Amino acid sequence: MPRPDAIVVRLEDVRKDDIQLVGGKCANLGELMAKGVHVPPGFAVTAEAFRQFLEETKIGEIIHKTLGNSNGSKDPKQYEEASEEIRKILESAPMPPDIAGKVRSAYRELCEKTGDKNVTVAVRSSATSEDLPDASFAGQQDTYLNVRGEDQLVHYVQKCWGSLYTPRAIFYREEKGFPHEKVLISVGVQKMVHSKSSGVAFTLDPINGDPSKIVIESTWGLGEALVAGIVRPDRFIVDKGTMQLIHKEIVPKMVEHLPNDKTGLTMQSEVPAERRNVSSLTDEEVIEIAKTAVGIEDHYQTAQDIEFAVEHGSTGSSLYVVQTRPETFWSKMKGPAGETDSHIVHRVAVVHGLAASPGLHAGKAKIVPTTAEAGRLMKNKDILVTRMTNPDWVPYMKIAGAIVTEDGGTTCHAAIVSREMGIPCIVGARNATKLMQMGQEYTVDAKSGVVYNGLVEEVLKATQPQHEIPTVIPITATKIYVNISLPELAEKVERETHADGVGLLRAEHMMLSVGKHPRLLIEEGGSEKMVDAFAEGVRKVATPFAPRPVVYRCLDFKPDEFLGLPGGEKYEHEAGHVGPNPLLGYRGCFRYVKEPDIFRLECQAIKKVREEYKLTNVHVMLPFVRTLEDFRNARKILEEEGLKRGPDFKLWIMVEVPATVLLIDKFVDEGIDGISFGTNDLTMLILGIDRDDASIQEIYDERNLAVLRAMSHVIRVCSEKGVTTSICGQAPSNYPEVVEFLVREGAVSMSVNPDKVIETKLLVAAIEQKLILEGMRKTRQSNGEQGAMQPRWPK
Amino acid sequence: MFEQIVEWIKQNYGDARKIIEIGVGHRIDVAEQISKALPRTEVLVTDTNESLVRSREIGRVRAVTDDVMFPTLNLYEGASLIYSLHPPGEIVQALEKLANRIGADLLVVPISDERHDLPQERWRELVVRGRILGWLLNKRV
């Protein structure tokens, strides 16, 4: 046990109780060494050394005085100024000779031990209140790598002392209530590992807190680049129960960090081509790291986040643990969805997957590859185990107590439907149909994504479905369609609203999901990716609604909205597409004609859905049509791509520009099957209001007589020529009087947001009945039945 | 394109402990800029798409898989602001519900086509230099 006034202590001599002397980081390392974990040799410059330094140089008083001025303040600038001042003082003061002497001598001892007379070391701060379970703050203090020689070491030890006073560290201590004067800092000095590769191991899944996984991320060279987020790491997931490598993701690694022998610092260099796509860890190394990680977690009895390095020597590779600390994010939350029941921890986990719908259920498993078998075998509250579900499975899912599927992620069919129904569900549970036995009892813990053998006493109360649908939804003559932005929710929307179709399927969110500017995709040869992604999005919507119509509106991002996508800057800004007002700029139908290759991809996606998936209920709507010529040209491209108007393929245009209103008869003659008002833009353009300009928004009103007259004109012309009319702007959702206006004018349909469908149906039904009544009255009046509606009792 | 949003958050949430972006999608740059501008604030991003979240580099911003329609509440607790850039209209109600449950401010920047979907009586425009940048809920003036 080290003496409390020790200036320097060898790591192998410290234990976890020495936190006050050597800080959390070094105490942990000493503890690990004692446990037999391979840790690079080194020593700690103690907190006592720092205290003596402050005392002997008398700068402790200056520091606390400076800090006192900024205490309690919330102004970041004050923290920054105080920090800068303190660090300058700390780093420039000469280290007292007795302290420096001991540091130098410990370094020489390390040189001897490692057989390298000028051994390179890593110098890390180890604050005495850092790394405690509730106080971790990754990167809070500094690390200096590749330090060589006694002089450099002394310099960097002082720099580490200074790192106790970064603005962030000062703020953090105030936030957590640690008094500054009580927080001293120790400095860990360890032999640098000449890392072939390095990384971080988490003893739970950092993205969802799943404690049954070990997630390992690694890259070539030093771990610095990884921790700072400069490179994307290879990723490995190991199942903690079986110690099997269950997921491996090798990514191209373009740069690595290496020691720079000339400067003694680290440098970033390009990874040679032959190593870029090679895994930075072998499978054996991954398993070794996982085992070490579990050992460390067991030792501390709490989830850990462990930095490691792998060194290649003449006798093969050796694994070093460079640092370990408690994982504070999820451990504070105790698991992904609330507390884990302690009594099931020791049960035997059979399969793991992704917790898609939280809950706990115990029951008999029914392994059912097909719906036919489900029909034969599934009984109430059984656990439904299959590869993946689709809408045909819904009747069996309804009676299931829990659902386990082998495939799928959080947005797959089983996940969405089970969440809707409030049934516990685990998806992506590999080999569940093989590992689980027919008729045997299991406990499905869909909070942490684990299926255990046998029964667990406590079962969560089943949650009730959140939405109540009125028992009678009226059928209206005016069709009520729904607007959809997110294809993943289409099935749910269909089930909840019973809409008559989709009057506006937006393409913009599909483009965001693809995640790249379409021009960049084309240049990278990824056209097919866009076609497939769009086709899949449209399929997800058209399937639940079939045979009811789905009107796909072609992509109408404004040029500035494309900027959010990679490639946006180059293909919008630099290409000169972003004008002073993007709403009036390079958008809509005009764009399709200017850049037909992008538009053709959308056409191909629609064709694929209609022909390959046989979903002929999908139709196309062209947005922001300004001129007849643009319309003609766009229609020509559609036809060239095999989308020709016919009995089962309809072409609509949006009426948003006053020119389309004034020339609607010409558009009808050109050949359109339907129109839909985009009241947002129509109002903007009729009233001359910039929708982005806050100062004139008070004039913005879709009910303005000019807007209503425009719509009335279009509906009348279209009705005469048998062209269908609809609206997909927000006006009907916001104003019941607009709904009445449209019904009276003879609009064939209207399309509203999902939450407004039922409300609008009820409203339209009432208006239609009113119109029928009015019609009857008029008929009777015109037939001379003046008294028909008078009371029938005798006068 | 979201520089002004970052600047506004920097000006208004200097003392925030936690800020969360919901539905981060393919881009994490806005969250990273916020984290840089507010180094003392924990910035967290979420998305339902697990593979997207997994593809995030380990950096100063933590990415977590969560579905705002069925949120893991304790993830969001303590947040001063949650925001979502170009969210599909279907999730806005869930965002509202979540913000109200945890008592956070909510900032939504819809695509231009979905702007008018937000009920005007509850939402306030976020105006910077005369331009509407997004819509706010709960934000105390």
Contacts between the chains, C-beta under 8 A, distances in Angstrom:
chain1	res1	chain2	res2	distance
A	74	B	14	7.0
A	74	B	15	5.2
A	76	B	14	6.3
A	76	B	40	7.5
A	139	B	60	7.8
A	167	B	39	7.3
A	167	B	40	7.8
A	168	B	39	5.1
A	168	B	40	5.8
A	171	B	40	4.6
A	172	B	40	7.0
A	175	B	17	7.4
A	175	B	40	7.5
A	200	B	58	7.0
A	206	B	62	7.6
A	207	B	50	7.1
A	207	B	53	5.2
A	207	B	54	6.5
A	207	B	63	6.5
A	207	B	64	5.4
A	207	B	65	5.0
A	208	B	50	7.9
A	208	B	64	6.9
A	208	B	65	5.2
A	208	B	66	8.0
A	217	B	58	6.3
A	226	B	58	6.2
A	227	B	58	7.0
A	228	B	59	7.3
A	229	B	57	4.8
A	229	B	58	5.5
A	229	B	59	2.7
A	229	B	60	6.6
A	230	B	57	7.8
A	231	B	57	7.1
A	232	B	55	7.5
A	232	B	57	4.9
A	233	B	57	7.6
A	233	B	58	6.7
A	235	B	54	6.7
A	249	B	54	7.4
A	329	B	62	6.9
A	333	B	74	4.8
A	333	B	75	7.2
A	336	B	72	6.3
A	337	B	72	5.5
A	338	B	74	7.5
A	354	B	50	6.8
A	357	B	70	7.5
A	358	B	70	7.6
A	409	B	49	7.4
A	409	B	50	5.3
A	409	B	51	7.1
A	410	B	48	5.2
A	410	B	49	7.4
A	410	B	50	5.9
A	410	B	65	6.6
A	410	B	67	6.0
A	411	B	48	5.7
A	411	B	49	6.9
A	419	B	67	7.8
A	419	B	69	7.5
A	419	B	70	5.4
A	483	B	89	7.2
A	484	B	90	7.5
A	485	B	88	3.7
A	485	B	89	5.0
A	485	B	90	5.9
A	485	B	114	6.9
A	486	B	88	3.9
A	486	B	89	7.9
A	486	B	90	4.7
A	486	B	91	7.1
A	489	B	90	5.0
A	493	B	90	7.3
A	506	B	88	7.9
A	506	B	113	6.7
A	506	B	114	7.9
A	508	B	86	7.8
A	508	B	111	5.3
A	508	B	113	6.8
A	509	B	86	7.7
A	509	B	88	4.7
A	512	B	25	5.8
A	512	B	26	7.4
A	512	B	86	6.1
A	513	B	25	7.3
A	515	B	25	6.8
A	515	B	26	3.3
A	515	B	27	7.9
A	516	B	26	7.7
A	556	B	113	6.8
A	557	B	111	7.2
A	558	B	112	5.6
A	560	B	1	5.8
A	561	B	1	7.9
A	561	B	86	7.3
A	561	B	111	5.7
A	561	B	112	6.8
A	563	B	1	4.2
A	564	B	1	5.9
A	564	B	2	7.5
A	564	B	27	6.3
A	564	B	85	7.2
A	564	B	86	6.7
A	565	B	26	7.5
A	565	B	27	7.8
A	566	B	26	7.3
A	566	B	27	7.8
A	568	B	1	7.9
A	582	B	112	7.9
A	583	B	112	6.3
A	680	B	112	7.9
A	680	B	113	7.1
A	680	B	115	7.2
A	680	B	116	5.0
A	691	B	112	7.1
A	691	B	115	7.1
A	691	B	132	7.7
A	692	B	131	5.2
A	692	B	132	5.4
A	693	B	130	6.4
A	693	B	131	6.8
A	693	B	132	7.6
A	694	B	125	6.0
A	694	B	127	4.2
A	694	B	130	5.6
A	694	B	131	6.7
A	694	B	132	5.2
A	695	B	130	5.9
A	697	B	125	7.4
A	697	B	132	7.5
A	729	B	116	7.1
A	730	B	116	4.1
A	730	B	117	5.5
A	733	B	117	7.4
A	734	B	116	7.8
A	734	B	119	7.7
A	734	B	120	8.0
A	753	B	89	6.0
A	753	B	117	5.9
A	754	B	90	6.3
A	755	B	93	6.5
